[in-house]
């Protein structure tokens, strides 16, 4: 088990190094000068040069990459070109919106998908199975921003159960804050729940056709008992993979939903920073999101070892 964890940690470190280099170079090749954007078209050359020096844009690519990486290692993500505030403070403020939103959406997705996938697999070929798969296919086909606009129309404008956008803040109380995140979380969760339910059903059907399930049934277990005691755990490996990918997507891919609901999260911060050419914020937030994706995948790999003992032996 220890060897398995060490191998995964080495893979994590290599992935982070490669990702940081790719992100930095990708931001560097983007056309445009942040200093010229901040000062406008009529700025004097000496003023531009002074601002570039102040922002640290005059160094070589290797120097700026080294400064960026060394700063992140000690928690210093630099200073925003536009807002002139530390990037780490901007990220910390918005993380308390994006992270709970992702966890909330993932919890809803899992609570919807697991019963739906298990129920469809246990009723294979029946009207129930066909109906559940039809609904999930619809959920996969319809984009989440359409769900978002539909829920705003129904629950915010017509029924007035929720606000149409914005975030009340955690200072207003836990339930008020969660209520502000409910519609965005549902809009994010429904398409992901559809995907997860289909994977859960497919994985369970493959497991239920294995010899050990037939042996369990022959020993006297009912279909429900065999599914709960033996099939479900063995079917979890591909499901864990999808859950890990979904959490990564919910953290890094909620830009559209955060803009639809005017949530001041990380996605909206990236969108605003790109518009303002605030490159230090863009590369820092993107690197943080990549780090979250890689760490989640590492956690999923460790979860594999707990679910499947064969991986611990091979490790």
Beta strands, then each sheet from edge to edge (+ up, - down):
end
